[in-house]
Amino acid sequence: MRRCRAILFPFGCGQPSSTEVSLTTRIVAGDSDDLATLVAEHRALDDRVRKLGKRPYLTPAEQQEIRTLKKMKLAKKDLIATLSERRDA
């Protein structure tokens, strides 16, 4: 079974989605609005994870959703760090 690196394909193996390509392109171009957008998206994902985490019992689908949300949060955090580094340089 082939494993992907989360940093290259945070939402699954294979080709990056058009959203990932668009976001990466804007980050490389240095669009300053993206940092605020990424932070807001990261917070929204975190809120959803916390909301699910407060439940006394999670269905298997909800458990999978939490795993997916955490991967998405990490990907957003990596992009935020990349954008911040490029902006500060």
Buried (B, 14 or more C-beta within 10 A) or exposed (E): EEEEEEEEBBBEEEEBEEEBEEBEEBBEEEEEEBBEBBBEBBEEBBEBBEEBEEEEEEEEEEEEBBEBBEBBBBBBBBBBEBBEEEEEE
